[in-house]
Amino acid sequence: MDFVDQIICGDCEQVLAEFPDNSIDLIFTSPPYADQRVGTYGGIRPAEYVEWFLPKAAQFLRVLKPTGTFVLNIKERVVNGERHTYVIELILHMRQQGWLWTEEFIWHKKNSYPGKWPNRFRDAWERLLQFNKSRQFTMYQEAVMLPVGDWAETRLTHLSETDKRRDESRAESGFGKKISNWVGRDKVYPDNVLHMATECSNRNHSAAFPIDLPSWFIKLFTAPGDVVLDPFLGSGTTALAAKQLGRRYVGIDIKQEYCDLARTRIVQIPPRLFEL
Ligand SMILES: C[S@@+](CC[C@H](N)C(=O)[O-])C[C@H]1O[C@@H](n2cnc3c(N)ncnc32)[C@H](O)[C@@H]1O
């Protein structure tokens, strides 16, 4: 696997065409967003976004292991006063391509500062779409458990009869709960909303996400020694997170200046010893 622990400069579709099938454990990425303006990162127009993305998604599907996961950080733009539908269309096309759309996480940008627009409020969240090749994907839920929190003190001391048995969802969502299971526990599982601040020091890249974001998904979907790919690497955040957590990384970016930036950042992280 001579592509591992490398940052490769090029178009991810072409670079990945040289990669073997079923070789990556997690793909975590934030692609260029659709943009009316041509410039920033190629400026793919919203109406052309699905057509642009699908051949890349086909490569992601091929290189991902059957037990692997693809997490796509994306958000639709407002075009002509309404939300464009390219993300919804992309999900539908990716399902036709063979992906399962397994889950959707929300990244709540908790440091969003106030603003005023005539017809909407500040956009304070982004989607993280989870796709898989199979329903039997690898997931390490214990790795992202949280301290139980203060609510437990009051909520768990006086249990009702319903709390003591499994209470099935009345909306038939399949999400039942048994509150008494959590008595005496220090940690609980998180929900699918992640409250994380945006990256304020932009590290010479205008669209960098905070390192906590890839770190959380790397812990959830990979074990030490697994391979994490970011095909739109930017300033290198995903590769950095992977290296810090003792995973192996592959990063691809089309712009030489971002590859250089990512390489400069990654050599500063000492390699972590991990057990394979
Ligand atoms: C939203 S940014 C990623 C930012 C990154 N998450 C970070 O934390 O810095 C998207 C990146 O995709 C790169 N890009 C655009 N088209 C690409 C392509 N076809 N192949 C590889 N990289 C591409 C851009 O140069 C840009 O750096």
The ligand as an SDF file (V2000), in Angstrom:
LIG
                    3D

 27 29  0  0  0  0  0  0  0  0999 V2000
  -13.8420   22.8730    1.0410 C   0  0  0  0  0  0  0  0  0  0  0  0
  -12.1730   22.6940    0.6430 S   0  0  0  0  0  0  0  0  0  0  0  0
  -11.5780   21.5290    1.8300 C   0  0  0  0  0  0  0  0  0  0  0  0
  -11.1480   22.1570    3.1280 C   0  0  0  0  0  0  0  0  0  0  0  0
  -10.6070   21.1660    4.1590 C   0  0  0  0  0  0  0  0  0  0  0  0
  -11.6670   20.3700    4.7430 N   0  0  0  0  0  0  0  0  0  0  0  0
   -9.7940   21.8560    5.2710 C   0  0  0  0  0  0  0  0  0  0  0  0
  -10.0670   21.6280    6.4650 O   0  0  0  0  0  0  0  0  0  0  0  0
   -8.8950   22.6340    4.9500 O   0  0  0  0  0  0  0  0  0  0  0  0
  -12.2040   21.8000   -0.8460 C   0  0  0  0  0  0  0  0  0  0  0  0
  -10.8550   21.5190   -1.4780 C   0  0  0  0  0  0  0  0  0  0  0  0
  -11.0530   20.6800   -2.6260 O   0  0  0  0  0  0  0  0  0  0  0  0
  -10.0330   20.9680   -3.5760 C   0  0  0  0  0  0  0  0  0  0  0  0
  -10.4910   20.4380   -4.8880 N   0  0  0  0  0  0  0  0  0  0  0  0
  -11.3810   20.9700   -5.7630 C   0  0  0  0  0  0  0  0  0  0  0  0
  -11.5720   20.1560   -6.8180 N   0  0  0  0  0  0  0  0  0  0  0  0
  -10.8080   19.0520   -6.5950 C   0  0  0  0  0  0  0  0  0  0  0  0
  -10.5930   17.8360   -7.3250 C   0  0  0  0  0  0  0  0  0  0  0  0
  -11.2110   17.5970   -8.4710 N   0  0  0  0  0  0  0  0  0  0  0  0
   -9.7300   16.9280   -6.7850 N   0  0  0  0  0  0  0  0  0  0  0  0
   -9.0810   17.1600   -5.6350 C   0  0  0  0  0  0  0  0  0  0  0  0
   -9.2490   18.3090   -4.8990 N   0  0  0  0  0  0  0  0  0  0  0  0
  -10.0990   19.2410   -5.3720 C   0  0  0  0  0  0  0  0  0  0  0  0
   -9.8780   22.4660   -3.4820 C   0  0  0  0  0  0  0  0  0  0  0  0
   -8.5960   22.8700   -3.9350 O   0  0  0  0  0  0  0  0  0  0  0  0
  -10.1130   22.7210   -1.9750 C   0  0  0  0  0  0  0  0  0  0  0  0
   -8.8750   22.8440   -1.2770 O   0  0  0  0  0  0  0  0  0  0  0  0
  1  2  1  0
  2  3  1  0
  2 10  1  0
  3  4  1  0
  4  5  1  0
  5  6  1  0
  5  7  1  0
  7  8  2  0
  7  9  1  0
 10 11  1  0
 11 12  1  0
 11 26  1  0
 12 13  1  0
 13 14  1  0
 13 24  1  0
 14 15  1  0
 14 23  1  0
 15 16  2  0
 16 17  1  0
 17 18  1  0
 17 23  2  0
 18 19  1  0
 18 20  2  0
 20 21  1  0
 21 22  2  0
 22 23  1  0
 24 25  1  0
 24 26  1  0
 26 27  1  0
M  CHG  2   2   1   9  -1
M  END
$$$$
